[in-house]
Amino acid sequence: MDAVPKRVLKYLTEVEEAAEDVLTTRQQIVDLDTKRNGNREALNALKNEMSDSEKVKVCLGNMFIKFPKSKTREMIQKDQEQLDKEINNLRTGLKAKVNRLNEIQGKPQLRGYNLSPLSTEEIRAVNSLLKRC
């Protein structure tokens, strides 16, 4: 009789850990997406509201530093690219984590084709092939 409660406790612990892992990953995606939206707003403000010759104040850590507008735009765009990569990596990992949670719970895996969008290079290759035809 002592083995049954231990198995149940082990099962519940595994489910709880897998569910916590899924929720943590989702929260990370939300946090990174919020930062990405803030960067997008900053890029739009730099593009629309200021002249190119002006310097802008950028918050780095706990201080503000004046940078040229072009340098600031480059920094934000690099940050955007890094955030996009991180979000995509988290999203692909999230699918595996959700499938693992469903497997532990005895539920069927998520249905779908596990499709991913074409990259810009792939789109260019397809377009060049279509132009040849």
DSSP file with accessible surface (Angstrom, degrees, kcal/mol):
  #  RESIDUE AA STRUCTURE BP1 BP2  ACC     N-H-->O    O-->H-N    N-H-->O    O-->H-N    TCO  KAPPA ALPHA  PHI   PSI    X-CA   Y-CA   Z-CA
    1    1 A M              0   0  209      0, 0.0     3,-0.3     0, 0.0     0, 0.0   0.000 360.0 360.0 360.0 -24.7    0.0    0.0    0.0
    2    2 A D     >  +     0   0  113      1,-0.2     4,-1.1     2,-0.2     0, 0.0   0.775 360.0  60.3 -72.1 -23.5    2.9    2.3    0.6
    3    3 A A  H  > S+     0   0   64      1,-0.2     4,-2.2     2,-0.2    -1,-0.2   0.841  96.3  59.7 -74.3 -34.2    3.9    2.1   -3.1
    4    4 A V  H  > S+     0   0   75     -3,-0.3     4,-2.5     1,-0.2     5,-0.2   0.948 105.1  46.0 -64.7 -49.3    0.7    3.5   -4.5
    5    5 A P  H  > S+     0   0   76      0, 0.0     4,-2.7     0, 0.0    -1,-0.2   0.893 112.2  52.9 -62.2 -33.3    0.9    6.9   -2.8
    6    6 A K  H  X S+     0   0  135     -4,-1.1     4,-2.5     2,-0.2    -2,-0.2   0.907 110.1  47.6 -66.9 -39.8    4.5    7.2   -3.8
    7    7 A R  H  X S+     0   0  168     -4,-2.2     4,-2.7     2,-0.2    -1,-0.2   0.910 113.1  48.2 -66.0 -41.7    3.6    6.6   -7.4
    8    8 A V  H  X S+     0   0   76     -4,-2.5     4,-2.9     2,-0.2     5,-0.2   0.934 112.8  48.1 -64.0 -43.7    0.8    9.1   -7.3
    9    9 A L  H  X S+     0   0  114     -4,-2.7     4,-2.4    -5,-0.2    -2,-0.2   0.919 112.3  49.1 -63.6 -41.2    3.0   11.6   -5.6
   10   10 A K  H  X S+     0   0  137     -4,-2.5     4,-2.4     2,-0.2    -2,-0.2   0.924 112.2  48.8 -63.5 -43.3    5.7   11.0   -8.3
   11   11 A Y  H  X S+     0   0  102     -4,-2.7     4,-2.5     1,-0.2    -2,-0.2   0.940 112.4  47.2 -61.9 -47.7    3.2   11.4  -11.1
   12   12 A L  H  X S+     0   0   96     -4,-2.9     4,-2.6     1,-0.2    -1,-0.2   0.877 111.1  52.4 -63.7 -36.4    1.8   14.6   -9.7
   13   13 A T  H  X S+     0   0   62     -4,-2.4     4,-2.6    -5,-0.2    -1,-0.2   0.927 110.0  48.2 -64.7 -43.6    5.3   16.0   -9.2
   14   14 A E  H  X S+     0   0   69     -4,-2.4     4,-2.4     2,-0.2    -2,-0.2   0.919 113.3  47.4 -62.6 -43.6    6.2   15.2  -12.8
   15   15 A V  H  X S+     0   0   19     -4,-2.5     4,-2.7     2,-0.2     5,-0.2   0.930 112.7  49.2 -63.9 -43.7    3.0   16.8  -14.1
   16   16 A E  H  X S+     0   0  122     -4,-2.6     4,-2.6     1,-0.2    -2,-0.2   0.913 112.1  48.1 -63.9 -41.5    3.5   19.9  -11.9
   17   17 A E  H  X S+     0   0  118     -4,-2.6     4,-2.2     2,-0.2    -1,-0.2   0.919 113.5  46.9 -65.8 -42.5    7.1   20.3  -13.0
   18   18 A A  H  X S+     0   0    1     -4,-2.4     4,-2.1     2,-0.2    -2,-0.2   0.913 113.8  48.0 -65.7 -41.6    6.1   20.0  -16.7
   19   19 A A  H  X S+     0   0   25     -4,-2.7     4,-2.7     2,-0.2    -2,-0.2   0.910 111.1  50.8 -66.1 -39.8    3.2   22.4  -16.3
   20   20 A E  H  X S+     0   0  100     -4,-2.6     4,-2.6    -5,-0.2    -1,-0.2   0.899 108.8  52.3 -64.4 -37.9    5.4   24.9  -14.5
   21   21 A D  H  X S+     0   0   62     -4,-2.2     4,-2.2     2,-0.2    -2,-0.2   0.917 110.5  47.7 -64.1 -41.9    8.0   24.6  -17.3
   22   22 A V  H  X S+     0   0    6     -4,-2.1     4,-2.4     1,-0.2    -2,-0.2   0.941 113.5  47.2 -64.2 -46.4    5.3   25.4  -19.9
   23   23 A L  H  X S+     0   0   99     -4,-2.7     4,-2.3     1,-0.2    -2,-0.2   0.892 111.0  51.7 -65.0 -38.2    4.0   28.4  -17.9
   24   24 A T  H  X S+     0   0   58     -4,-2.6     4,-2.3     2,-0.2    -1,-0.2   0.929 110.5  48.3 -63.8 -43.4    7.5   29.8  -17.4
   25   25 A T  H  X S+     0   0    2     -4,-2.2     4,-2.2     1,-0.2    -2,-0.2   0.920 110.9  50.7 -64.5 -42.1    8.2   29.6  -21.1
   26   26 A R  H  X S+     0   0  125     -4,-2.4     4,-2.3     1,-0.2    -1,-0.2   0.908 110.1  49.8 -62.0 -40.1    5.0   31.3  -22.0
   27   27 A Q  H  X S+     0   0  104     -4,-2.3     4,-2.7     1,-0.2    -1,-0.2   0.897 108.6  52.5 -67.2 -37.3    5.7   34.1  -19.5
   28   28 A Q  H  X S+     0   0   87     -4,-2.3     4,-2.7     2,-0.2     5,-0.2   0.913 108.9  50.6 -62.4 -41.3    9.2   34.5  -21.0
   29   29 A I  H  X S+     0   0   16     -4,-2.2     4,-2.5     2,-0.2    -2,-0.2   0.927 111.0  48.5 -62.1 -43.5    7.6   34.8  -24.5
   30   30 A V  H  X S+     0   0   76     -4,-2.3     4,-2.3     2,-0.2    -2,-0.2   0.929 112.3  48.6 -63.4 -43.7    5.2   37.4  -23.2
   31   31 A D  H  X S+     0   0   88     -4,-2.7     4,-2.0     1,-0.2    -2,-0.2   0.925 113.6  45.8 -63.5 -44.9    7.9   39.4  -21.5
   32   32 A L  H  X S+     0   0   30     -4,-2.7     4,-2.5     1,-0.2    -1,-0.2   0.880 111.7  52.6 -66.5 -35.9   10.2   39.4  -24.6
   33   33 A D  H  X S+     0   0   46     -4,-2.5     4,-2.5    -5,-0.2    -1,-0.2   0.887 107.0  52.4 -67.5 -36.6    7.2   40.3  -26.8
   34   34 A T  H  X S+     0   0   88     -4,-2.3     4,-2.0     2,-0.2    -2,-0.2   0.926 110.9  47.1 -63.1 -42.7    6.4   43.3  -24.6
   35   35 A K  H  X S+     0   0  110     -4,-2.0     4,-2.3     2,-0.2    -2,-0.2   0.905 110.5  52.8 -64.9 -39.9   10.1   44.4  -24.9
   36   36 A R  H  X S+     0   0   33     -4,-2.5     4,-2.2     1,-0.2    -2,-0.2   0.908 108.1  50.6 -63.3 -39.8    9.9   43.9  -28.7
   37   37 A N  H  X S+     0   0   58     -4,-2.5     4,-2.3     2,-0.2    -1,-0.2   0.896 108.8  51.8 -65.3 -38.1    6.8   46.0  -28.9
   38   38 A G  H  X S+     0   0   33     -4,-2.0     4,-2.2     2,-0.2    -2,-0.2   0.907 109.8  49.3 -63.6 -40.6    8.5   48.8  -26.9
   39   39 A N  H  X S+     0   0   25     -4,-2.3     4,-2.6     2,-0.2    -2,-0.2   0.892 108.8  52.9 -64.0 -39.6   11.4   48.7  -29.3
   40   40 A R  H  X S+     0   0  107     -4,-2.2     4,-2.2     1,-0.2    -2,-0.2   0.913 109.0  49.4 -62.5 -42.0    9.0   48.9  -32.3
   41   41 A E  H  X S+     0   0  140     -4,-2.3     4,-2.4     2,-0.2    -1,-0.2   0.909 110.4  50.9 -62.5 -40.6    7.4   52.0  -30.7
   42   42 A A  H  X S+     0   0   37     -4,-2.2     4,-2.6     2,-0.2    -2,-0.2   0.914 109.0  50.8 -64.8 -40.8   10.9   53.5  -30.2
   43   43 A L  H  X S+     0   0   31     -4,-2.6     4,-2.1     1,-0.2    -1,-0.2   0.913 111.1  48.5 -63.3 -41.3   11.8   52.8  -33.9
   44   44 A N  H  X S+     0   0   75     -4,-2.2     4,-2.5     2,-0.2     5,-0.3   0.897 111.0  50.2 -65.2 -39.7    8.6   54.5  -35.1
   45   45 A A  H  X S+     0   0   33     -4,-2.4     4,-2.2     1,-0.2     5,-0.4   0.913 111.3  48.9 -65.6 -40.1    9.2   57.5  -32.8
   46   46 A L  H  < S+     0   0   13     -4,-2.6     4,-0.5     1,-0.2    -1,-0.2   0.883 115.3  45.2 -64.8 -36.2   12.8   57.8  -34.2
   47   47 A K  H  < S+     0   0  135     -4,-2.1    -2,-0.2    -5,-0.2    -1,-0.2   0.894 125.9  25.8 -75.3 -39.1   11.5   57.6  -37.7
   48   48 A N  H  < S+     0   0  116     -4,-2.5    -3,-0.2    -5,-0.2    -2,-0.2   0.811 120.9  42.4 -98.8 -34.1    8.6   59.9  -37.5
   49   49 A E  S  < S+     0   0  155     -4,-2.2     2,-0.3    -5,-0.3    -3,-0.1   0.515 103.5  53.2-102.7  -4.7    9.1   62.5  -34.8
   50   50 A M  S    S-     0   0   61     -4,-0.5     2,-0.1    -5,-0.4     6,-0.0  -0.947  73.5-115.8-135.3 153.4   12.7   63.6  -35.0
   51   51 A S    >   -     0   0   55     -2,-0.3     3,-1.0     1,-0.1    18,-0.1  -0.450  32.2-116.7 -80.2 159.6   15.2   65.0  -37.5
   52   52 A D  T 3  S+     0   0  124      1,-0.2    17,-0.4    -2,-0.1    18,-0.3   0.737 109.3  60.5 -70.2 -22.4   18.2   62.9  -38.5
   53   53 A S  T 3  S+     0   0  110     16,-0.1    -1,-0.2    15,-0.1     2,-0.1   0.671  85.6  98.2 -81.6 -14.7   20.7   65.4  -37.1
   54   54 A E    <   -     0   0   86     -3,-1.0    15,-1.1    14,-0.1     2,-0.3  -0.354  68.0-133.2 -75.4 152.4   19.4   65.3  -33.6
   55   55 A K  E     -A   68   0A 129     13,-0.2     2,-0.3    14,-0.1    11,-0.1  -0.780  22.1-149.3 -97.5 148.5   21.0   63.2  -30.8
   56   56 A V  E     -A   67   0A  12     11,-3.0    11,-2.9    -2,-0.3     2,-0.5  -0.881  14.2-117.5-119.8 152.7   18.6   61.2  -28.7
   57   57 A K  E     -A   66   0A 149     -2,-0.3     2,-0.4     9,-0.2     9,-0.2  -0.772  30.0-166.2 -90.2 129.6   18.8   60.1  -25.0
   58   58 A V  E     -A   65   0A  24      7,-3.0     7,-2.6    -2,-0.5     2,-0.7  -0.953  18.0-131.8-119.3 133.7   19.0   56.4  -24.5
   59   59 A C  E     +A   64   0A  72     -2,-0.4     2,-0.6     5,-0.2     5,-0.2  -0.747  27.4 177.0 -86.7 114.7   18.5   54.7  -21.2
   60   60 A L  E >   -A   63   0A  65      3,-2.8     3,-1.3    -2,-0.7     2,-0.5  -0.945  65.2 -46.5-119.0 108.3   21.3   52.1  -20.6
   61   61 A G  T 3  S-     0   0   76     -2,-0.6    -2,-0.0     1,-0.2     0, 0.0  -0.574 124.1 -21.2  70.1-116.7   20.9   50.5  -17.2
   62   62 A N  T 3  S+     0   0  155     -2,-0.5     2,-0.3    -3,-0.1    -1,-0.2   0.059 125.3  68.9-115.2  24.1   20.3   53.3  -14.7
   63   63 A M  E <  S-A   60   0A 109     -3,-1.3    -3,-2.8    -5,-0.0     2,-0.4  -0.976  70.6-127.3-140.1 157.4   21.7   56.3  -16.8
   64   64 A F  E     -A   59   0A 144     -2,-0.3     2,-0.4    -5,-0.2    -5,-0.2  -0.874  24.2-173.2-104.8 136.5   20.8   58.2  -19.9
   65   65 A I  E     -A   58   0A  61     -7,-2.6    -7,-3.0    -2,-0.4     2,-0.4  -0.983  23.9-123.7-129.5 138.7   23.4   58.7  -22.6
   66   66 A K  E     +A   57   0A 132     -2,-0.4    -9,-0.2    -9,-0.2   -11,-0.0  -0.701  36.2 173.6 -83.5 128.8   23.1   60.9  -25.8
   67   67 A F  E     -A   56   0A  47    -11,-2.9   -11,-3.0    -2,-0.4     2,-0.0  -0.944  38.8 -95.2-127.7 154.1   23.6   58.9  -29.0
   68   68 A P  E  >  -A   55   0A  59      0, 0.0     4,-2.3     0, 0.0   -13,-0.2  -0.366  38.3-118.1 -63.4 149.7   23.3   59.9  -32.6
   69   69 A K  H  > S+     0   0    3    -15,-1.1     4,-2.5   -17,-0.4     5,-0.2   0.891 112.4  52.0 -60.1 -41.2   19.9   58.9  -34.0
   70   70 A S  H  > S+     0   0   67    -18,-0.3     4,-2.2     1,-0.2    -1,-0.2   0.917 110.5  48.0 -64.9 -41.3   21.4   56.5  -36.6
   71   71 A K  H  > S+     0   0   94      2,-0.2     4,-2.3     1,-0.2    -1,-0.2   0.909 111.6  50.8 -65.6 -39.5   23.5   54.7  -34.0
   72   72 A T  H  X S+     0   0    5     -4,-2.3     4,-2.4     2,-0.2     5,-0.2   0.923 109.0  50.9 -63.7 -43.6   20.4   54.4  -31.7
   73   73 A R  H  X S+     0   0   65     -4,-2.5     4,-2.5     1,-0.2    -1,-0.2   0.920 110.2  49.9 -60.8 -43.4   18.3   53.0  -34.6
   74   74 A E  H  X S+     0   0   93     -4,-2.2     4,-2.4     1,-0.2    -1,-0.2   0.911 110.2  50.4 -61.4 -44.1   21.0   50.4  -35.3
   75   75 A M  H  X S+     0   0   58     -4,-2.3     4,-2.2     1,-0.2    -1,-0.2   0.924 112.2  46.5 -61.6 -43.8   21.2   49.3  -31.7
   76   76 A I  H  X S+     0   0   25     -4,-2.4     4,-2.6     2,-0.2    -2,-0.2   0.906 111.3  51.5 -67.6 -39.1   17.4   48.9  -31.5
   77   77 A Q  H  X S+     0   0   88     -4,-2.5     4,-2.3     2,-0.2    -1,-0.2   0.909 109.9  49.3 -66.1 -39.0   17.2   47.0  -34.7
   78   78 A K  H  X S+     0   0  135     -4,-2.4     4,-2.3     2,-0.2    -1,-0.2   0.910 111.2  50.3 -63.5 -40.8   20.0   44.6  -33.5
   79   79 A D  H  X S+     0   0   50     -4,-2.2     4,-2.7     1,-0.2    -2,-0.2   0.903 108.7  52.6 -62.9 -39.8   18.0   44.2  -30.3
   80   80 A Q  H  X S+     0   0   21     -4,-2.6     4,-2.6     2,-0.2    -2,-0.2   0.915 108.8  49.4 -60.9 -44.9   14.9   43.5  -32.3
   81   81 A E  H  X S+     0   0  116     -4,-2.3     4,-2.1     2,-0.2    -1,-0.2   0.918 112.0  48.1 -62.2 -42.5   16.6   40.8  -34.3
   82   82 A Q  H  X S+     0   0   94     -4,-2.3     4,-2.5     1,-0.2    -2,-0.2   0.915 111.7  49.7 -64.6 -42.1   18.0   39.2  -31.1
   83   83 A L  H  X S+     0   0    3     -4,-2.7     4,-2.8     1,-0.2     5,-0.2   0.906 108.9  52.7 -63.5 -41.5   14.5   39.3  -29.5
   84   84 A D  H  X S+     0   0   56     -4,-2.6     4,-2.5     2,-0.2    -1,-0.2   0.922 110.3  48.0 -59.5 -43.6   12.9   37.7  -32.6
   85   85 A K  H  X S+     0   0  126     -4,-2.1     4,-2.5     2,-0.2    -2,-0.2   0.933 113.1  47.6 -62.5 -46.2   15.5   34.8  -32.5
   86   86 A E  H  X S+     0   0   75     -4,-2.5     4,-2.5     2,-0.2    -2,-0.2   0.918 112.6  48.7 -62.8 -43.3   14.9   34.3  -28.7
   87   87 A I  H  X S+     0   0    0     -4,-2.8     4,-2.6     2,-0.2    -1,-0.2   0.926 111.9  49.0 -64.1 -42.9   11.1   34.3  -29.1
   88   88 A N  H  X S+     0   0   88     -4,-2.5     4,-2.2    -5,-0.2    -1,-0.2   0.910 111.6  49.5 -64.0 -40.3   11.2   31.9  -32.1
   89   89 A N  H  X S+     0   0  112     -4,-2.5     4,-2.2     1,-0.2    -1,-0.2   0.913 112.1  48.1 -63.7 -42.8   13.5   29.5  -30.1
   90   90 A L  H  X S+     0   0   36     -4,-2.5     4,-2.1     1,-0.2    -2,-0.2   0.898 110.8  51.6 -64.5 -39.3   11.2   29.7  -27.1
   91   91 A R  H  X S+     0   0  106     -4,-2.6     4,-1.4     2,-0.2    -2,-0.2   0.896 110.3  47.3 -66.2 -40.5    8.1   29.0  -29.3
   92   92 A T  H  X S+     0   0   88     -4,-2.2     4,-1.1     1,-0.2    -1,-0.2   0.901 114.4  47.5 -67.7 -38.9    9.7   25.9  -30.9
   93   93 A G  H  X S+     0   0   28     -4,-2.2     4,-2.1    -5,-0.2    -2,-0.2   0.831 104.6  61.9 -68.0 -30.0   10.7   24.6  -27.5
   94   94 A L  H  X S+     0   0   27     -4,-2.1     4,-2.8     1,-0.2     5,-0.2   0.892  98.0  56.3 -64.6 -37.9    7.2   25.3  -26.1
   95   95 A K  H  X S+     0   0   94     -4,-1.4     4,-2.3     1,-0.2    -1,-0.2   0.928 109.2  46.1 -60.0 -44.0    5.7   22.9  -28.6
   96   96 A A  H  X S+     0   0   63     -4,-1.1     4,-2.3     1,-0.2    -1,-0.2   0.904 112.6  50.5 -65.7 -39.2    7.9   20.1  -27.3
   97   97 A K  H  X S+     0   0   56     -4,-2.1     4,-2.4     2,-0.2    -2,-0.2   0.896 110.9  48.2 -66.5 -40.4    7.2   21.0  -23.7
   98   98 A V  H  X S+     0   0   18     -4,-2.8     4,-2.8     2,-0.2    -1,-0.2   0.918 111.5  50.4 -66.4 -40.9    3.4   21.0  -24.2
   99   99 A N  H  X S+     0   0   26     -4,-2.3     4,-2.3    -5,-0.2    -2,-0.2   0.899 110.2  50.4 -63.0 -39.2    3.7   17.6  -26.0
  100  100 A R  H  X S+     0   0  113     -4,-2.3     4,-2.5     2,-0.2    -2,-0.2   0.925 110.6  49.3 -64.5 -42.5    5.7   16.3  -23.1
  101  101 A L  H  X S+     0   0   22     -4,-2.4     4,-2.3     1,-0.2     6,-0.2   0.931 111.8  48.4 -61.6 -44.7    3.1   17.6  -20.6
  102  102 A N  H  X>S+     0   0   20     -4,-2.8     5,-2.7     1,-0.2     4,-0.6   0.888 110.6  51.9 -63.3 -37.8    0.3   16.0  -22.6
  103  103 A E  H ><5S+     0   0  135     -4,-2.3     3,-0.8     3,-0.2    -2,-0.2   0.922 109.6  48.7 -64.1 -43.4    2.2   12.7  -22.8
  104  104 A I  H 3<5S+     0   0   31     -4,-2.5    -2,-0.2     1,-0.2    -1,-0.2   0.904 113.4  47.5 -62.5 -39.7    2.7   12.7  -19.0
  105  105 A Q  H 3<5S-     0   0   64     -4,-2.3    -1,-0.2    -5,-0.2    -2,-0.2   0.544 115.6-115.9 -79.6  -8.2   -1.0   13.4  -18.5
  106  106 A G  T <<5 +     0   0   68     -3,-0.8    -3,-0.2    -4,-0.6    -4,-0.1   0.651  69.8 137.0  82.5  15.9   -2.0   10.7  -21.0
  107  107 A K      < -     0   0  116     -5,-2.7    -1,-0.3    -6,-0.2     3,-0.1  -0.593  61.7 -96.4 -90.4 157.1   -3.6   13.1  -23.4
  108  108 A P        -     0   0  109      0, 0.0     3,-0.1     0, 0.0    -1,-0.1  -0.358  46.9 -98.4 -69.9 154.0   -3.0   12.9  -27.1
  109  109 A Q        -     0   0  113      1,-0.2   -10,-0.1    -7,-0.1     2,-0.1  -0.241  52.0 -79.2 -66.8 161.8   -0.3   15.1  -28.6
  110  110 A L        -     0   0  100    -15,-0.2     2,-0.2     1,-0.1    -1,-0.2  -0.358  48.5-128.1 -62.1 136.6   -1.2   18.4  -30.3
  111  111 A R        +     0   0  242     -3,-0.1     2,-0.3    -2,-0.1    -1,-0.1  -0.597  57.7  90.7 -85.9 151.4   -2.6   17.9  -33.8
  112  112 A G  S    S-     0   0   56     -2,-0.2     0, 0.0     1,-0.1     0, 0.0  -0.875  79.0 -92.4 149.2 178.9   -1.1   19.9  -36.6
  113  113 A Y        -     0   0  202     -2,-0.3    -1,-0.1     2,-0.0    -2,-0.0   0.390  48.0-125.3-105.0   1.8    1.5   19.7  -39.2
  114  114 A N        +     0   0  124      1,-0.2     2,-0.2    -3,-0.1    -2,-0.1   0.914  48.5 174.7  51.5  45.0    4.3   21.4  -37.3
  115  115 A L        -     0   0  137      0, 0.0    -1,-0.2     0, 0.0    -2,-0.0  -0.503  18.1-163.4 -80.4 150.3    4.7   23.9  -40.1
  116  116 A S        -     0   0  101     -2,-0.2     3,-0.1     3,-0.0     0, 0.0  -0.970  27.8-100.9-130.2 149.7    7.0   26.9  -39.9
  117  117 A P        -     0   0  120      0, 0.0     2,-0.1     0, 0.0     0, 0.0  -0.260  42.9 -96.1 -68.3 157.6    6.9   29.9  -42.2
  118  118 A L        -     0   0   99      1,-0.1     2,-0.1     4,-0.1     0, 0.0  -0.449  38.0-122.5 -69.8 143.7    9.3   30.3  -45.0
  119  119 A S     >  -     0   0   51     -2,-0.1     4,-2.4     1,-0.1     5,-0.2  -0.353  28.8-103.9 -77.9 168.4   12.4   32.4  -44.3
  120  120 A T  H  > S+     0   0   93      1,-0.2     4,-2.3     2,-0.2     5,-0.2   0.878 123.4  53.3 -63.2 -35.0   13.1   35.4  -46.5
  121  121 A E  H  > S+     0   0  145      2,-0.2     4,-2.1     1,-0.2    -1,-0.2   0.908 109.2  48.2 -65.4 -41.5   15.8   33.5  -48.3
  122  122 A E  H  > S+     0   0   97      2,-0.2     4,-2.4     1,-0.2    -2,-0.2   0.894 110.5  51.5 -66.2 -38.4   13.4   30.7  -49.1
  123  123 A I  H  X S+     0   0   74     -4,-2.4     4,-2.8     1,-0.2    -2,-0.2   0.922 109.5  50.0 -64.7 -42.9   10.8   33.2  -50.3
  124  124 A R  H  X S+     0   0  171     -4,-2.3     4,-2.5     2,-0.2    -1,-0.2   0.907 110.6  50.2 -60.8 -42.1   13.4   34.8  -52.6
  125  125 A A  H  X S+     0   0   49     -4,-2.1     4,-2.0     2,-0.2    -2,-0.2   0.923 112.2  46.8 -63.5 -42.8   14.3   31.4  -54.0
  126  126 A V  H  X S+     0   0   64     -4,-2.4     4,-2.4     1,-0.2    -2,-0.2   0.924 112.7  50.0 -64.6 -44.2   10.7   30.5  -54.7
  127  127 A N  H  X S+     0   0   75     -4,-2.8     4,-2.1     1,-0.2    -2,-0.2   0.897 110.0  50.0 -62.0 -40.9   10.0   33.9  -56.3
  128  128 A S  H  X S+     0   0   45     -4,-2.5     4,-1.3     1,-0.2    -1,-0.2   0.885 111.1  49.5 -67.4 -35.2   13.1   33.5  -58.6
  129  129 A L  H  X S+     0   0   98     -4,-2.0     4,-1.0     1,-0.2    -2,-0.2   0.898 110.8  49.8 -67.5 -38.6   11.9   30.1  -59.6
  130  130 A L  H  < S+     0   0  115     -4,-2.4    -2,-0.2     1,-0.2    -1,-0.2   0.847 107.4  54.2 -68.7 -33.3    8.4   31.4  -60.4
  131  131 A K  H  < S+     0   0  178     -4,-2.1    -1,-0.2     1,-0.2    -2,-0.2   0.834 104.7  55.3 -69.1 -30.7    9.8   34.2  -62.5
  132  132 A R  H  <        0   0  194     -4,-1.3    -1,-0.2    -5,-0.2    -2,-0.2   0.803 360.0 360.0 -70.2 -30.3   11.8   31.8  -64.6
  133  133 A C     <        0   0  142     -4,-1.0    -3,-0.1    -3,-0.2    -4,-0.0  -0.094 360.0 360.0 -76.8 360.0    8.7   29.8  -65.5
